Every structure is written in structure tokens, then in C-alpha cells.
């Protein structure tokens, strides 16, 4: 695990340079506990205020929900 934080905003990317993506990608801005904001791929349906843990997978930051 790289860190923990809270989802601030989310969006879904459906297009990339060259055309549409085969599968839309959910992204979110994650406010880390130390203060900085990281843009990360969202592993599941997450929304503003959700607590997440941040990991790197194949060089990509991925946020997943923490246990309640």
C-alpha cells in the first residue's frame, strides 16, 4: 500500500487519443492523509467522501475502498 486518503472527485474516461476506449475507465482525485492530491484509477464504484487505500499496479495508482 502506498497510502490512504479520501475521494474528492470522480469522472469516467471513455475516449483517449485515437478513439474510444474498449472499456471506460473510472478516475478520481484522492486527497492523501499527508495533504497532496493524486489522480488514480478507481477499482470499484467510489464517490466523494469514500475512504480509500492507494496502491501502484504496473506503475498505475489504483484506489480501492477501505473496510468500514
Buried (B, 14 or more C-beta within 10 A) or exposed (E): EBBBBBBEEBEEEEEEEEEEEEEEEBBBBBBBEEEEEBEBBBBEEBEEEBBBBBBEEEEEBBBBBEEE
